[in-house]
Structure formats: C-alpha cells, structure tokens
Amino acid sequence: MEAGTDTLQKALQINLDPRWYGTIAEIGAGQEVARWFFRAGGAAGTVAKSMSAYDMSVSDAVYGKSDRYVSKGRLQAMLDHEYELNVDRLGDERGDETAFFAFADTVVARSYRGGNECHGWMGVKFQSHPRDEASQIVLHVRMLDDEAALQQEALGVVGVNLLHAAFFTHHEPERLVESLLDRLTTGRIEIDMIELRGIEFRAVDNRLMALKLVQVGLSGAAMFAPDRQVLQPSEVLRKKAILVERGSFRPPTVVNIDMLEAAQARFEADPAVAGRDVLVLTELTMANLRAGGDVDRRDFLARADLLAACGMTVLISDFAAYHRLAAYLAWRTDGRIGMVMGLPSLISLFDEASHAQLPGGILESFGRLFKNELRLFVYPMLDDGEVVTVDTVRVSPELQPLYDYLAGRGSFVGLDEYKPEYLPILSRDVLKRIPTEDESWESMVPVEVSELIRKRGFFGYNRAR
C-alpha cells in the first residue's frame, strides 16, 4: 500500500468520526497536515478552522510575542489559544457530543538556499470524550529529506499519524509512539522528544516514552532531566561544553560520582571551556539496556531514578561506538566535548575487533572520535593490587605506538585526583550483594542511592529485613 493511500485512509477515518472537531494551525512549511484532511473528503466534519500565520507580526498578534518562532513555547501558545477558542466558541452549541481538539506545528523546512537545520515542533491538545479535561501530545521532529517538497510531505504524514494516534490509540502509549512512523522511514523523519500530558496520560512515565523513541529507531538518542522531564537534546546541548560518562549505572556507585567530579574539575580548567556552560551527562546505551535480551522497563526506571537522585541528566543512545556518540554531540554544539571512562573501557577501545564495522577499522574510528579536540578523561584501575593509570598501561604491542601518539597529543587525560579506597569497587559486585544479607554495598554507593534502593526494593533488595 502506498504511503499516500494509507495516510488518506487515516484522515478519512477521522473525518467520518463525528466525535472530534477542531483546529489545524500550521506555521512554516505550508498547510501540509490540513491538506490531507481536505484531500480525503468529509473534512467539514472534523476541521472547524485551518490557518497559517506565516508573517511574524500576524503570528505575534494571534499568539503573543516570541523570541523564537520554532520552539516548544510557541507551539504551546498555539495549542492553548486554538483549543480555548474552540471550547469558548463552540462549547455551548455542541460541547455535549463533541470532543474538541487543536493541532499545531511550527517548523522550518529546507530553505531556498539550503544548509539550514530542518526541524520543528508539533502537537495536539484534545478531549478524548465530550466535556472531558484536555490531554496533550507534543513532539520535536527533524526532517531528513534533501528536498523541501519531500520534507513537507513527510511532515504532513507525521501530523496525520499523530492525530490518528491521539484519537484512537491514546490508551496504548507505546503503540501510539510506534504509529508515528507509519508509512515513513527513519531516513526521512527523526523524533527526538515526545511528551504526553493530561488526564489520559496521567499514568505515563515520559522517560519510558523517551526510551521507546530510541528502541524503535525514531531517534538515535533521547534525554531527560533529574526531575523526570523529557528534554529536546538539540536545545539542551546547544553551545554547551559537554562532559559525558557512559556506564551501566546498575547501580551508580561512589566511583561513578568520583570519576565525574574529578573529570569535571579538569574539564573546566581547560581554556577552551572557559566562559561556557558545562553540561554533565550520564549515558545509558541501548546495547547495555538490552544486555539481558529485551529491555527490562523496571530495571531501566530503577537506574533512571537512582541517577536522578544523584542530580544527573540522562542520555539514552543507540550509539554503541564512542565515535558515533561524539559525532552526535559535535553536530549539536560547538563547545568542547569530554568523555569520562575507567581505564578498562580505554583498554577495550584498543580492541581492533570492536572497530571492524568501519572500512578503516580502528584508525577510522579514532579519527572520527578524536577530531574537534575531544578528550577522554580516564580513571585509574587496580590490577593485582597495583594502580594502573593512562601513563603506565600497556596495550597490544602493534597498537602501542598508536596509543603513545594519542597520549602525546593530549587525547587522554589521567584523573590523578582519585580516591584509592574506591578503586576496588565494581558495580557488578555491588549488584550481587544488594539481595543478600551483606550490607557492605551501602558504603559503595552514594547515600541517596542506598536510601532509594532500600525504600523501593530495587535490584532484589528485601525491604522486609
């Protein structure tokens, strides 16, 4: 079935359903969503008003002034204004049998000259039943087609998918997320943030929705804050100096925190970081979350809650290779990037088999990783009771010259300000002790982490003891 045929059928199904009636307001790439409903036929039963406020003065007059027109704030103003208008104007006349909605998008597609970022915000505020409280879905999209016409088409398809999902699958949030890509491919559209709010989504944890975006390939990464709020990565990363620690954080240990604190002190001392806001991230990869097979949602949320207790912003990514993470961050900021790792992870980087997917192997991988002056901040390890650092470690003889070259150019920063008593601590050992009577694990994790593990019974902890 062709994409257009399926999208038209979705639009027609909405048009022929007498329950929903509302407004479609679009800024920036034409009336691409509204067009599907008019093409499908029967739009008079669904569309109370369609509008496009391209001119900034007109847009300001309708929705209020805004510093940025392609922003979540502008989208929210559009949704609130149009939704309230529908309820105020039509509530008395048809409110008993009509569920009102307002759809809006504000986007920037490929310009005539090209080269600009093609992205936007899209959302729907809707009643699932007449006279009901409003629920809302907001998402951030990036259009990946090279031609403006194709970007506009893809945007229209996503908009129809969003409205159809809101009306017919709001009770199945994960299926709702999956349906956004119906009749499109991840090569055409990326959705890197979704937020569900309101009465229909009161039980939804948006961190799971962020995880779902990455799981199904709608985005390579997603992000959320310590307060559980999902974040739009490009906005958060923009112009920041980024320091990121990759780990299992199962659970976060005092070593994880000490690594970050030691690295941050060295990172902020770099003249290239001076005057920049520094964003510290903890990263969970899909490869790590899938280590036991399917992603365990309870395990994921336990790790997320424990990192939140430590005040950490969390990045979920599908970038198993470090150079892919580096490229993702570098595309979104012009600031310095640093990665924090233990020495065993650095040694693993010098395993040539882990770079076999690239034509240029380890040389290509390192070329991509270390461009833009990226640095690795490396915490020492214990080996048979001896402390091993970036200065004393040895890799395989054939790769030692490469290691020495990178070390000489400053790509590795040894973290000398470490706590020797922390070096024997390993997350996997802590994890094994939590379900047992051995309480020594509590001193191996931050106080906030031990308290939450005991309170919530994470990782098999017996709360009854």
N, C-alpha and C positions, 0 to 999 in steps of 0.2 A: 504494500500500500504506500502511495506517495505521501510525503510529509504534508503537503497542502491538503490532500484529501482527508487525512486523519484530523488535522487541525480544524478544518471546516466542520467536520462532524462534531468535534468538541464544542465549537462555537454555536453550532445549530442546537445541540442538546441543551446548552444554557439558554439560548433564545426561546426555545419551546417550553422551558420550565417556567411556570408562572410565578414561582416563589421569589426570584431575585430581580431587583430593579435598581439601577443606579447610574453612576457617572464614570466615564473614562476620560482622564485628563493626562495629556502627554506633552512633554517638553523635550525637544532636542533631536528627534530622529523621525519626525512625521507621525501621522496617526496610524502607526503600524498595528497596534493591538485592536483599536476600534475597527480598522479596515476588515479584519477577519469576521467580525460580527455582522457588518453590513453586507459583506460578500455572501455569508452563509444564508441570509434571509431571515425574516422574522425579528429583526433587531429592535423593532418598536416595542416588543415585549420585555426587553432587557435594558436598553440604553435610554435613560432619561435625558442625558446630555453627553455630548462628546466635545472636548475643547482642546485647543493647543495655544498656550501663551508663550510664543517664541520670543517676542520682544521683552527685554528685561524690565522696561518701565511698566508694561502691561502685567507681566508676571508679578512685579512688586506691588502693583495696585490691587491685584487679586489676593495674593498670598502673604503680603508683607515683605519688607526688605530682607535681603540675604546677602551675606558676604560671598557665599559660594552657591551657585545655582545647581551644580551636580553634587548634591550632598544629601546625607540622611536627614538633616534638619529641614531642608527644602522639601524633600519627599513627605516628611511628617506633616508639615504645614499644608501641603496639598491634600493629603488624605483627610486630615481633620476638617479642613474647610469644606471640601466637597461632601464629605459624609454628613456633617451637621446641616448643610444646606438641604440635602435630600430629606433628612428627618424633619427639619423645620417646615419645609415647603409641602411635603407630601404625607407626613405622618398622620394628620387628621383624616385625610381623604382615603388613604389606602394602607395605613400602618397595620391594620388588623390582619391583613392577608399577605403583606409584602415584607420580605426581608431585604433591607436596603444595603447597598454596598457603594464604595468608592474605590476605584482603581486609579493608580497614578504611576507615572515613571518620569524621571528626569535624567537624560542621558546625553553623552557626546559621542557621536559616531565618527567614522573616518571623515576628516575634513578634505576640502578640495586639494590642499597641498599635501596632505598625508603626514604621517610621522607622529601624530598625536596619540595619546592613550585613549582607547575606545572603551568606555565603561559607563555605568550608570546605576541608579537606584530605582527599584521597582517595588510596589507593594499594593496590598488590598486590605481595606478595613471593611468588615462585613458583619451582618447579623446572620446567624445560622437558622434562626427562626424569627417570625414577626415579633416585634416588641422586645426582642432579646437585647442583652448587652452586646457591645461590639467585640469582635475578635480581630486580630491583625496579623498579617504576614508581611515581613519586609526582607528584601534580599538585595545583595550587590552583585551585579553582573559585569563580566568583561566579554566584549565581542571580539572574536579572534579571526574572523574572515578578513581578507585583504581588501575587499570591495565594499563600499558603503551600502550598496543595494542589498548585498548578501547579509551584512550586519543588521540592516533594518528588518529584513525578513526573519532572521533568527530571533531578534528582539520581539517581534510580533508573535512568533510561535511560543516563546517562553511566557509571554504575557497571557496568552490563551491557556497554556498549561497551568499557570498559577491560578487563574480564576477558576478553572475547572477543578483543580485540586482543592482549592479553598471551599468550594461549594459541595463537592461530592466525596472528598476523602479527608476532611479536616479531623475526623475521628481516628485516622490512621496516620500519624505524623511522619513515620518513616516511609510509608508508601507515598505520601504527599511529596516528600523530598525527591524520591526516585522518579516520580512522574514529571518533574520539571524539565527533564531532558527528553521527553517523548518526541520522537521524530527529529531529533537533533543528535549531534555527536559532541564529545568533549573537545574535538578540534575546532568547534565553532563557538561554543559558549563555555565560559567558566563562571561558576557561582561560588564565591569565596566567603560569603557570610549569609546566614539566614537567621531570622529571629521571629519566633512565634509568641504572641502575647494575647491576653484576653481570656474570656470565660471558657472558650472551647479548648484552650491550651494551658489551663491552669495547672495541669499535672505534668506538663512537658518540661524537661530539662534541656535548655538550648545547647548545652555542651554536648549532649548526645546528638543533636541535630548537626552541630559542627563536625563531630566525628563522622556522621553519616555522609556529609558532603565529600569528605576525603575518601571514605570507604568506597563510594560508588563512582569516584573519578570526576565528580563535578568540580573539584578543586584539588590542587596539589598540596594545599595547606589551609588550615583554619586556626583561629586564635580566640582565646577567651581570657578575661581578667580574673584577679583573685576574688572579685565579688560575683563571679559566675556569668557576668555579662559577656556575650559574644562580641568580638571586635572585628572591624574590617581591616585586614592586615596592611594594605597599602597606606591607609590613613595613619595607622599607628606607627609604621616603620619609617614614614617619610621624613627625610633629613636627620634621622637619629643615628647615633653611633650604637651599633648592635653588639651585645655580648650574649652568646647563647651556649648553654650546656645541654648536650644530648645525654639521655640516660634512661634507665628503666624506671627509676624512682619508685621501686617496689620493695620497700618504701623509701622515701627520701631519708638519707642519713646525715649525720653531722659532717661526714666527708663531703657530700654534695654541697652543703652550705659553705663549708670552709673553702672548697675549691672556688666557688663563685665569688666569695668575698675577697679571697687572695687575688683572683684574676681581675676583679673589678678595680682593685687598688692599682694594679699595674696598668690596666687598660686606660684608666682615667688620667694616668701620669703621662700618657703618650701625647706629645704636642698636637698630633693630628686629631685628637679627640677634644682638645681644649675648646670650650665655648659651645660644645654640642650637648644636647640632652642625651643621656645614655639610657638605653632600654635593655634591661636584662630579661632574657627569656630562658625558660626550661622547655626542652623539646622532647616530645614523645613521637617516635616513628611508627607508622603502621606495621612495619616489619616486626618491631618489638611487641606491639599490641597483639599481633597475630601469632606470636611465638608458640602459643599452645594450640594453634589451629584457628578457630573462629575467634573474633574479638569478644571477650567477656565484658559485657557492659558494666557489671557491678565492680569488677576489678579496675576497669578504666576510671569509673567515677570515684573509687577509693583513692586512686593515685591523684586524680584531679583535686579532690577535696583536701588531701594532705599537702599538695603543693600550694593550694590556696591558703591553707593555714600558715604556710611559710611566707605568704605575701607574694607568690610568684605568678607572673603572666605565663600562660602555657601556649605553646605552639604545637599543633598536631600536623605532621607532614608525611607525605608518601615518598620522601627523598632518602632512600637508604644510603645512597652515596653522598659523602660530605660535599663533593663539588656541586651537586645539584642543589643542596641547601644553600651553599654560598652564592650560586647564581640567582636563586630566588630572592635572597636578601639584597644582593647587589643591584638587582633590577628595580628595587623599591626604595633604596636610599643611596645617597652619595656620600654617606658617612663611613667611617672606619668600621670594619667587622672583625670580631674576635670570636673564636670558638674555644670552649673550655673542655678539657678531657683529662682523664687519668692516663698515665704512661702506657698501660696495657692497650688502650684504644689507639695510641700513636703507633705502637708496635704493629697492631693489626692493619694499620694503614699501609704498612710496608709489606703486606702480603700481596704479591702480584696477582694471585688468582682473584682477588676481590675487585680488580680493575679490568677483568677480561672482557667485559661488555663493551669497552671502548676500543676503537681501531688502534689508537695509540697507546693502549694499556696504561700502565702506571704513570708514564711521562705525560700523557694527555690529561689524565685525571689530576695530577699535581699541578699541571699548567693552568687548568681551569680553577683549581682550588685556591692557589696562592696568588692569582692575579689581583690587582687592586690592593696590594699590600696586606691581604688578610693574614692574621697571625693566629697560631694555636697556643693557648695558654695551658701548660701541661703540669699536672700534679704528680709528684713522685710516687713510687710504689716500693713495697718490700719484696725482696727475692732472697729466700733462705736467710731471713733476718737482716739482710743488708739493704740499705736505702739506695735505690737506683733512680737517677734523675735524667733529664734530657742530655746532660753533659757526659754521663757515664754509660748510658745504654748502648748496646751494640745490636745492629740489625744484621741480616744476612750479608756475607762478605761482598757479594756482587752489587748490593744496594747501599752499602756503607758510604761510598763516595757521594751518592745522591743525597743521603741523609746529611752528610757533612756539609755539602753545598747549601742545602736548605737551612741548616742550623747556622751556617756562616752568614747567610743573608738576613738572618733575624726572623725567620718564619716560625721558629719555636721559641716560646718564652717560658723558661722554667720558673715554677712557682716555689720560691725559696721560703716564703713565709707560711709554712705549713705546720700543723700540729703533729709531732711524731707519734703521739698516742692514738691518732686517728688512722694511721696507715694500715693497721691490721683489719680494719672494719670493712666488711663487704656486704652489699645489700642482700645477696643470696643467703648469707649466714644469718643475718637479722631475720629474714623471712622464715627461715627454718625454726628459729627459736620462738617466734610470736605465738604459735599454737601450743607450745609446751609450757611446763612449769618453770622453765629457765627464764627469769626476769632480767637477765643481764642485757637483753636487747634494748631496754628502755634508755640506757645511758648512751646507746649508739645512734639514737635519733634525736632530733630537736624536741624540746619539751612539748611544743604544740602538736607534733606528730604523735608522740606517745599518748598524749591525752585523748586525741581523736581516735586513735586505734582502739584504745580501751573503751571509750564511750560508744563507738559504733560497731565494735566487734570485727574490724577489718582483718583480712588475711587469716581468718580462723581463730582469732583471739577469743577466749572463753570469758564472756562478761560475768558469768556466774561465780567465778572464783574470787 
